[in-house]
Amino acid sequence: MNVPFWLWAVFAVTVVVSLAVDLLAHRQAHVIGFREAGAWSAVWVGLAMLFGALVFWVLGTTPGVEYTTAWLLEKSLSVDNLFVFALIFAYFRVPRAYQHRVLFFGVMGALVFRGVFLTAGVAVVSRFTAVLFVFAAVLFYSTYKIIKEEEDSFDPGRSLAVRLLRKIVPVRDEYAGTKFFVKEAGKRVATPLLAVVTAIEAADLVFAVDSVPAVLAVSDDAFIVYTSNAFAILGLRALYFLLSGLLDRFHYLSNGLALILSFIGVKLILQASHEIFSSSIPEIPSPVSLAVIVTVLAASVALSVRRPPRPARATAREERRGGDAPDDSEDGSPSSGGTHSGEPARED
C-alpha cells in the first residue's frame, strides 16, 4: 500500500505532541480520579477515531476498516493486560500518585518495542507466509490458557528484567518521589520506581506474543498495524485508571477475548491456506472481522453487567491476578505486609 509521507508525518507529530501534552498535564504527581481518567480516555479514543477517519479519507475504505479493526482488537487485548499492571503495582506497593508516571514511561517503551516487533513480523510474513500457521498456533494456545484459566504466573520481583536491573545497579527499598535515581553515600542507586518501570516493560514483551500475531491477521501493512497499535497503547494509562477497581466485574471479558483470539487464529489459517494451497479457499474479510470483534466485546460486557460474578469466583480471580493494589500514601510509606523493593514480608 502506498502511504504518502505526509500521513506518516501527521501520525508522528500527533504522537509526540500528545505525549508532551500528557506529560505536562501530569508533571505534578497526583492520584488520577475516575473523572480525570474518563476525560483522558475520551481524548485518546477521539484521537484514534479522528486518525482513522483520515485513513479512510486518504487511503480508502479497506485500509480504514483494517485500521479500525486492528485498533479495536489491540484495545480489547489490552484490557486483560491491565490486571498485570495492578499486580505489579501491588507487588511493589507503588503509591497511587506515582502510577501514572510509571505507565507513561511504560507506554514510551511499548511504542518502541512494538515498532520493532511489528516491523519484523511484517517482514517475516511477506517472505514466509507459512509462518501464519505458527501465529495461529500461538493464538490457539493463548485461547486454551484463558479458557482453562491456566495463565502464566507472573512474579514481578523475580522476572528476568528486574533481576538483571538489580545486578547492574543497586536498588534501594524506599521511594524518593518520582525520581528513578538518587545518591546515597556518594553512589548512584536506583529507586524501586525504576524496577517497576522495568517490570512493566518486561510484561509488554510478554503481551506482544499475543498482540503481534493477532494484529498481523488483520493487515500486513506496516502503517496500518503500527499506527493502530500506537493509538491503542497511548490510551492504555487512562483506561487503567478508568477501570481500576472495576476489572473483576467484567468477568465474561476473558471468555470474549478467548473467542476473539480463536476467531483470529482461524482467520490466519484461512489466509495462509488461501495463499499457499489454493485461491479457492475463502478468506475472512476485514469488515466481518470488525463486526465479530464488536459483537463479542459488546456481548461480553452486557453479560458481565447482567450476571454479576459470584463471590467465590471473584475471589479466585482476584487471587490469580494478585488482588487490588493497596491504598498507599503519596509519600511512599509502605502498607503493612511488604517492602517497596518488592520483597515479601518475613514472618518472625
C-alpha positions as CSV (number, residue, x, y, z in Angstrom):
1,M,0.0,0.0,0.0
2,N,1.3,3.4,-1.0
3,V,1.2,5.6,2.1
4,P,2.1,9.3,1.5
5,F,5.0,10.6,3.6
6,W,2.9,13.4,5.0
7,L,0.5,10.9,6.5
8,W,3.4,9.3,8.4
9,A,4.4,12.8,9.5
10,V,0.9,13.6,10.7
11,F,1.0,10.4,12.8
12,A,4.4,11.1,14.3
13,V,3.6,14.7,15.1
14,T,0.3,13.6,16.7
15,V,2.0,11.0,18.9
16,V,4.8,13.4,20.0
17,V,2.5,16.3,20.8
18,S,0.1,14.0,22.6
19,L,2.8,12.6,24.8
20,A,4.2,16.1,25.5
21,V,0.8,17.4,26.5
22,D,0.1,14.4,28.7
23,L,3.5,14.8,30.4
24,L,2.9,18.5,31.1
25,A,-0.6,17.9,32.3
26,H,0.7,15.3,34.8
27,R,4.0,16.9,35.7
28,Q,2.9,17.0,39.4
29,A,2.4,13.6,40.9
30,H,-1.2,13.1,42.0
31,V,-3.9,10.4,42.2
32,I,-5.8,10.0,39.0
33,G,-9.5,10.1,39.8
34,F,-12.4,8.5,37.8
35,R,-13.5,11.7,36.2
36,E,-10.0,12.7,35.1
37,A,-9.4,9.2,33.7
38,G,-12.7,9.3,31.8
39,A,-11.8,12.7,30.3
40,W,-8.4,11.5,29.1
41,S,-9.9,8.2,27.8
42,A,-12.3,10.2,25.7
43,V,-9.3,12.3,24.4
44,W,-7.3,9.2,23.3
45,V,-10.3,7.4,21.8
46,G,-11.2,10.6,20.0
47,L,-7.7,11.0,18.6
48,A,-7.7,7.4,17.4
49,M,-11.1,7.8,15.7
50,L,-10.0,11.1,14.0
51,F,-6.9,9.5,12.7
52,G,-9.0,6.5,11.5
53,A,-11.2,9.0,9.6
54,L,-8.1,10.4,8.0
55,V,-7.0,6.9,7.0
56,F,-10.5,6.3,5.4
57,W,-10.3,9.6,3.5
58,V,-6.7,9.3,2.2
59,L,-6.2,5.5,1.7
60,G,-9.7,4.3,1.1
61,T,-12.3,2.0,2.7
62,T,-10.4,-1.2,3.0
63,P,-7.3,0.3,4.8
64,G,-9.7,2.3,7.0
65,V,-11.6,-0.8,8.1
66,E,-8.4,-2.6,8.7
67,Y,-7.1,0.2,10.9
68,T,-10.3,0.3,12.9
69,T,-10.3,-3.5,13.3
70,A,-6.7,-3.6,14.4
71,W,-7.1,-0.7,16.8
72,L,-10.2,-2.3,18.4
73,L,-8.5,-5.7,18.6
74,E,-5.4,-4.3,20.3
75,K,-7.7,-2.2,22.6
76,S,-9.6,-5.3,23.7
77,L,-6.5,-7.4,24.2
78,S,-5.0,-4.6,26.4
79,V,-7.9,-4.8,28.9
80,D,-6.8,-8.1,30.1
81,N,-3.3,-6.8,30.5
82,L,-4.5,-4.2,33.0
83,F,-4.7,-7.0,35.6
84,V,-0.9,-7.5,35.3
85,F,-0.4,-3.7,35.8
86,A,-2.4,-4.0,39.0
87,L,-0.4,-7.0,40.1
88,I,2.9,-5.1,39.6
89,F,1.7,-2.0,41.4
90,A,0.5,-4.2,44.3
91,Y,3.7,-6.2,44.5
92,F,6.0,-3.2,44.6
93,R,3.5,-1.2,46.6
94,V,3.6,1.8,44.3
95,P,1.9,4.8,45.7
96,R,-1.1,5.7,43.6
97,A,0.2,9.2,42.9
98,Y,3.2,7.7,41.1
99,Q,1.4,5.1,39.0
100,H,0.8,7.5,36.0
101,R,4.5,8.3,35.7
102,V,5.3,4.6,35.7
103,L,2.8,3.9,32.9
104,F,3.9,7.0,30.9
105,F,7.4,5.6,30.6
106,G,5.9,2.1,30.1
107,V,4.0,3.4,27.1
108,M,7.0,5.0,25.6
109,G,8.9,1.8,25.8
110,A,6.0,-0.1,24.4
111,L,5.8,2.2,21.4
112,V,9.5,1.4,20.6
113,F,9.3,-2.4,21.2
114,R,6.0,-2.8,19.3
115,G,7.5,-0.9,16.4
116,V,10.5,-3.3,16.3
117,F,8.3,-6.5,16.7
118,L,5.7,-5.4,14.1
119,T,8.3,-4.4,11.6
120,A,10.0,-7.8,12.0
121,G,6.6,-9.5,11.8
122,V,5.6,-7.8,8.6
123,A,9.0,-8.6,7.0
124,V,8.7,-12.3,8.0
125,V,5.1,-12.7,6.8
126,S,5.9,-11.0,3.5
127,R,8.6,-13.6,2.8
128,F,7.3,-16.7,4.6
129,T,3.6,-16.9,4.5
130,A,3.7,-20.3,6.3
131,V,4.6,-18.5,9.5
132,L,0.9,-17.6,9.8
133,F,0.3,-21.2,10.8
134,V,2.7,-20.7,13.7
135,F,1.0,-17.4,14.7
136,A,-2.4,-19.2,14.6
137,A,-1.0,-21.9,16.9
138,V,0.2,-19.2,19.4
139,L,-3.3,-17.7,19.4
140,F,-5.0,-21.1,19.9
141,Y,-2.6,-21.8,22.8
142,S,-3.5,-18.4,24.4
143,T,-7.1,-19.3,23.9
144,Y,-6.6,-22.6,25.7
145,K,-4.9,-20.9,28.6
146,I,-7.7,-18.4,29.0
147,I,-10.4,-21.0,28.9
148,K,-8.7,-23.3,31.3
149,E,-7.6,-20.4,33.5
150,E,-4.1,-21.5,33.2
151,E,-2.5,-18.1,32.7
152,D,1.3,-17.9,33.2
153,S,2.1,-16.9,36.8
154,F,3.9,-13.6,36.7
155,D,6.2,-12.7,39.6
156,P,7.3,-9.1,39.0
157,G,10.1,-9.3,41.6
158,R,11.6,-12.4,40.1
159,S,11.3,-11.5,36.4
160,L,14.5,-11.7,34.4
161,A,14.4,-8.0,33.6
162,V,14.2,-7.0,37.2
163,R,16.9,-9.4,38.3
164,L,19.2,-8.0,35.6
165,L,18.5,-4.5,36.8
166,R,19.4,-5.4,40.3
167,K,22.7,-6.8,39.1
168,I,23.5,-3.7,37.0
169,V,22.6,-1.1,39.6
170,P,21.7,-1.2,43.4
171,V,18.0,-0.7,44.1
172,R,17.1,0.9,47.4
173,D,14.0,-0.1,49.4
174,E,12.3,3.3,49.7
175,Y,10.8,5.6,47.0
176,A,12.1,9.1,46.5
177,G,9.1,10.8,45.0
178,T,9.0,10.3,41.2
179,K,12.8,10.0,40.9
180,F,14.4,7.0,39.3
181,F,17.9,7.6,40.8
182,V,19.3,9.1,44.0
183,K,22.7,9.4,45.5
184,E,23.5,7.5,48.7
185,A,26.9,7.7,50.3
186,G,28.2,9.2,47.1
187,K,26.9,6.4,45.0
188,R,24.2,6.5,42.4
189,V,21.4,4.0,43.3
190,A,18.0,3.3,41.7
191,T,14.7,3.7,43.4
192,P,12.0,1.0,43.3
193,L,10.2,3.1,40.7
194,L,12.8,2.1,38.1
195,A,12.3,-1.5,39.0
196,V,8.5,-1.0,38.5
197,V,9.1,0.5,35.0
198,T,11.4,-2.4,34.2
199,A,8.7,-4.9,35.2
200,I,6.1,-3.1,33.1
201,E,8.4,-3.2,30.0
202,A,9.0,-6.9,30.6
203,A,5.3,-7.5,30.8
204,D,4.8,-5.7,27.5
205,L,7.2,-8.1,25.8
206,V,5.0,-10.9,27.0
207,F,1.9,-9.1,25.8
208,A,3.4,-8.8,22.3
209,V,3.3,-12.6,21.9
210,D,-0.5,-12.4,21.5
211,S,-0.8,-8.9,20.1
212,V,1.6,-9.1,17.2
213,P,0.2,-12.3,15.6
214,A,-3.3,-11.1,16.2
215,V,-2.9,-7.7,14.5
216,L,-0.9,-9.3,11.6
217,A,-4.0,-11.3,10.9
218,V,-5.9,-8.1,10.2
219,S,-3.3,-6.5,8.0
220,D,0.3,-7.0,6.9
221,D,0.9,-3.3,6.1
222,A,3.4,-1.7,8.4
223,F,1.5,1.6,8.5
224,I,-1.8,0.1,9.5
225,V,-0.5,-2.3,12.1
226,Y,1.8,0.2,13.8
227,T,-0.5,3.2,13.9
228,S,-3.4,1.2,15.2
229,N,-1.2,-0.4,17.9
230,A,0.2,3.0,18.8
231,F,-3.1,4.7,19.4
232,A,-4.4,1.7,21.4
233,I,-1.2,1.9,23.6
234,L,-1.5,5.6,24.1
235,G,-4.9,5.2,25.7
236,L,-3.8,2.4,28.0
237,R,-2.9,4.5,31.0
238,A,-6.2,6.4,31.1
239,L,-8.0,3.1,30.6
240,Y,-6.2,1.6,33.6
241,F,-7.3,4.4,35.9
242,L,-10.8,4.4,34.5
243,L,-11.3,0.7,35.1
244,S,-9.2,0.4,38.2
245,G,-11.3,-1.4,40.8
246,L,-13.9,-2.4,38.2
247,L,-11.9,-5.1,36.3
248,D,-13.3,-8.1,38.2
249,R,-16.8,-7.0,37.4
250,F,-16.3,-7.7,33.7
251,H,-15.8,-11.4,34.4
252,Y,-17.0,-12.5,31.0
253,L,-14.5,-10.4,29.2
254,S,-11.8,-13.1,29.3
255,N,-14.2,-15.5,27.7
256,G,-14.9,-12.9,25.0
257,L,-11.1,-12.4,24.4
258,A,-10.6,-16.2,24.1
259,L,-13.3,-16.3,21.4
260,I,-11.8,-13.3,19.6
261,L,-8.3,-14.9,19.7
262,S,-9.6,-18.2,18.4
263,F,-11.5,-16.4,15.6
264,I,-8.3,-14.6,14.6
265,G,-6.5,-17.9,14.6
266,V,-9.0,-19.3,12.2
267,K,-8.6,-16.2,10.0
268,L,-4.8,-16.7,9.9
269,I,-5.2,-20.3,8.9
270,L,-7.6,-19.4,6.1
271,Q,-5.4,-16.6,5.0
272,A,-2.3,-18.8,4.8
273,S,-4.1,-21.6,3.1
274,H,-5.5,-19.2,0.5
275,E,-2.1,-18.0,-0.4
276,I,-0.2,-21.3,-0.1
277,F,-2.6,-24.1,-1.2
278,S,-5.5,-22.8,-3.3
279,S,-7.1,-19.4,-4.1
280,S,-10.4,-21.2,-3.8
281,I,-10.1,-21.3,0.0
282,P,-12.1,-18.3,1.3
283,E,-10.6,-15.6,3.4
284,I,-12.5,-13.7,6.1
285,P,-12.9,-10.1,5.0
286,S,-11.9,-7.2,7.4
287,P,-15.5,-5.9,7.8
288,V,-16.5,-9.3,9.0
289,S,-13.6,-9.4,11.5
290,L,-14.6,-5.9,12.7
291,A,-18.2,-7.0,13.2
292,V,-17.2,-10.1,15.1
293,I,-14.9,-8.2,17.5
294,V,-17.5,-5.5,18.2
295,T,-20.3,-8.1,18.8
296,V,-18.2,-10.3,21.0
297,L,-16.9,-7.4,23.1
298,A,-20.4,-5.9,23.5
299,A,-21.9,-9.3,24.4
300,S,-19.2,-9.9,27.0
301,V,-19.7,-6.6,28.7
302,A,-23.5,-6.9,28.6
303,L,-23.4,-10.4,30.1
304,S,-21.0,-9.2,32.8
305,V,-23.4,-6.5,33.8
306,R,-26.5,-8.6,33.7
307,R,-24.8,-11.6,35.6
308,P,-22.5,-10.3,38.3
309,P,-19.7,-12.7,39.3
310,R,-20.3,-15.0,42.2
311,P,-18.3,-14.1,45.3
312,A,-16.3,-17.3,45.2
313,R,-15.4,-16.8,41.5
314,A,-14.5,-13.1,42.0
315,T,-12.2,-14.0,45.0
316,A,-10.4,-16.8,43.0
317,R,-9.9,-14.4,40.1
318,E,-8.5,-11.7,42.4
319,E,-6.1,-14.2,43.9
320,R,-4.8,-15.2,40.4
321,R,-4.4,-11.6,39.4
322,G,-2.6,-10.6,42.6
323,G,-5.5,-8.6,44.1
324,D,-6.1,-4.9,44.2
325,A,-3.2,-2.5,44.8
326,P,-3.0,-1.4,48.4
327,D,-4.0,2.2,49.2
328,D,-0.5,3.6,49.8
329,S,0.1,7.1,50.9
330,E,1.5,9.5,48.4
331,D,4.8,9.9,50.2
332,G,5.7,6.3,49.6
333,S,5.2,4.9,53.0
334,P,4.5,1.2,52.7
335,S,1.4,-0.6,53.8
336,S,1.7,-3.4,56.2
337,G,2.9,-6.7,54.8
338,G,5.8,-5.9,52.4
339,T,8.5,-3.5,51.4
340,H,8.9,-1.2,48.5
341,S,11.6,-3.2,46.9
342,G,9.1,-6.0,46.2
343,E,10.5,-8.4,48.8
344,P,7.7,-10.2,50.6
345,A,7.3,-9.6,54.3
346,R,9.1,-12.0,56.6
347,E,7.3,-13.6,59.5
348,D,9.0,-13.5,62.9
